[in-house]
Amino acid sequence: MIPTMIEVLDTSVANVALRHMQGSLAAGQEEITWVLTSYLVANAVVIPMSGWLAKVMGRKRYLMASVALFTVASLLCGMAGSLSTLVLFRILQGIGGGGMQPMSQAILLETFPPHERGLALSVYGMGVIVAPILGPVLGGWLTDNWSWRWIFYINLPIGLLAQFMCWSFVRDPAYQQRWQKGERVDYLGLALLVLGLGSLQIVLDLGQQHDWFGSSFILALSVVAGVCLFTLVFWEWHHENPIVNLRVFKDRSFALGNVVIFFGFFAFFGSIVLLPMFLQELMGYSAFQAGMVLSPGGLITLALMPFVGKLTQRVDARFLLCFGLLASAWSSYYMSGYNLDMGMVTAITGRNLQGVGLAFFFVPLSFLTMAYIPRTEMNNASAVYNLLRNLGGSFGTAFVTTMVARRGQFHHLRLAEHMGYYNQAFTSGVEGVRQYLEGLGMHVQSGVEAMAALYRLMQRQAAALAFLDVFHLQMIIFLCLSGAMWIMRRPPRGKAPDPGAAH
């Protein structure tokens, strides 16, 4: 879990420190976003090829090399004296981190017998689920009390601990596929993978900032991503020794599990981004207060995961997953009823409901998706699964930021239609605000100040309605997934033999 946690943590911990980095490195607002984009691009490219790299290098050697590169790159990021060197070291950090998630998951799945995999995945999920929630809180505290450089330095002791434990306890299994001398390298697949996923990640990360397809830069990258990824799927499916073995999608449970994890994290990560934005931009919460709203839900998820993992040994995991999706839909429905007068308890309640749903979502879904994958294919399957999970989060983040902006414009226009002197309610409101301002001792000569106050209120309400629209859409996604997931095969229960071993 340790390599996974520090890797996922670094996808979110730098967000809160961008302004401090910008001032320290004398960078522009658009330039500093490459600190995030460079890491995500390198990460997205390496994750799907990690199964192939483990085959070439040996899994233990590859995992230890990834941890070492990530740790050293973290140290160099903290020491960076310019934006260009920081971006370079973030790329190296992303390359090192790319193999840590899928390899950690594959090791856990192979180590434990099928009936105990749910419990093992609950431990792994603590790193995957809690790290994005902990990241902004930890990053904000370190930045405010020490320096932005400490969000990277903190990885050094954790990385050294992970390296020692991997060296002491991880072993390569005898059945693991090895690279054979003279075996051809799929150079075309490698090139298509790097170009396709690299371009896609840049589009998702910078699209809203550049007005999506209104920018020739984003449009060109979108075309490159579409062509490369479409060609990659066709090429890899028919290649004898592919970089990414897509034939694993022939398993029905694995194929549908990847669909559910993509759209599930699409909605989950969207709400994790959305809720702090709502609280800070519209409710006036500080970063610390927003973190306090998110934290209890993370603790609930952390506490429930081992319990859910244990339940997979006794209860059909499909029922557990369905409950998790319905609880998540309920939480989104609850959040779609937020308003600008609510208290912190109301905000925390919605987040806590989501924390319950998340615990019952991640563990059963991972268990179901990998239930019938042969152990010899576990490295490759885990790499594909983690790629779809990360892409779901990236798509979800891009989607919610765009939808909030567009729906905010829509509601602004609709509300503004009623702000005219032909509207009796509006003129009464202006007069009421004017009298209120005069009661505070302000010298109001006309209704201009009152109209300005009402206009600011209208802007906040339009933005709030946009957030609520997106919460409602996330509810619909969870409800659709709760019906679709029943197509997955029933997983093994009890002390049954490994279903993957029969393949």
Disulfide bonds with the S-S distance in Angstrom:
none
